[in-house]
């Protein structure tokens, strides 16, 4: 029941993705695995502790191989689940690119890197 409630609270649709990414935390690159993505944020898998007050920079490569650099903050960190991040200060361009990736993933066009 708790899982269902948390899914119902989500404002934006999420797509399942599994790909390696680079996240910059305090300017230090950290390898993370992307687990899911929405226009508002993502779920990451990492063994690193991410400071909830530090801004994060995530570099996401799109199907056209162009990078999309996103600023984010930690919303939650739960062992066994992952680190939920929220994108901040998204431009309309960034939002459109994320939406296109989600749509491509739903159609099965986006390849994991």
Secondary structure as GFF3:
##gff-version 3
##sequence-region A 1 113
A	DSSP	alpha_helix	2	8	.	.	.	ID=ss1
A	DSSP	beta_strand	15	25	.	.	.	ID=ss2
A	DSSP	beta_strand	28	37	.	.	.	ID=ss3
A	DSSP	beta_strand	41	45	.	.	.	ID=ss4
A	DSSP	beta_strand	56	61	.	.	.	ID=ss5
A	DSSP	beta_strand	67	78	.	.	.	ID=ss6
A	DSSP	beta_strand	82	87	.	.	.	ID=ss7
A	DSSP	alpha_helix	92	106	.	.	.	ID=ss8
###
